[in-house]
């Protein structure tokens, strides 16, 4: 049986303030747990699983035995944030990623300006992973990357894309020649405008778009043209991200 303190500790990581305090987060699900066991980027604090799951994947459990905990379905339900708990819960240390300027200067990367919806954030991480983007930068006003709903909706993309919380002014000070593409409703047609392939693509808040500070920092303002009969006022942030990434990378 898990101790009350362990249960309380894992439950506390559902909240941002405790994730920040302890520098830890929770991942649930068989596929992502197996990916974490193979990852060189993440340090695992503890793996909590049903006995049958541990037996099935015994060969993959190449971590210290003190970090592996067999527990009952009842205890798993206590530490899970899902309505229907999976067979395994993993607690990891939040990694610290360094910014490699040559990679930044020679790639397309994302800057998320106040993205609030965990589902959108997770989907954007998946899009970045699909296109092989090395970084996703997040303003300090974004939803926490390690929010359990973000982690679940990212489907493991958080393991392959490096998320860094930073303000755009700090990013510019480190890389002053960086091309910045701001996704707006009244910009240049991304499909017909001659644009550099590499740079920082800025996606704004779901309701308010890109902040004035970030918009002023951009040297390109781009948009996805609406269809002739189109009636929608705007596109979902994640959908727009996918279209723009494809347009910029496949020129």
Secondary structure, DSSP 8 states (H G I E B T S, - for coil): ---HHHHHHHHHTTSHHHHHHHTEEEEESHHHHHHHHH-SS-EEEEEEE-HHHHHHTGGG--S-GGGEEE--HHHHHHH--SSS--SEEEEEE-------HHHHHTSEEEEEES---HHHHHHHHHHHHHHT-SEEEE-TTS--TT-HHHHHHHTTGGGTSEEEE--HHHHHHH-TT--EEEEEEEEEETTTS---SSEEEEEEBTTTBS-HHHHHH-SEEEE----TT---S---HHHHHHHHHHHHH--
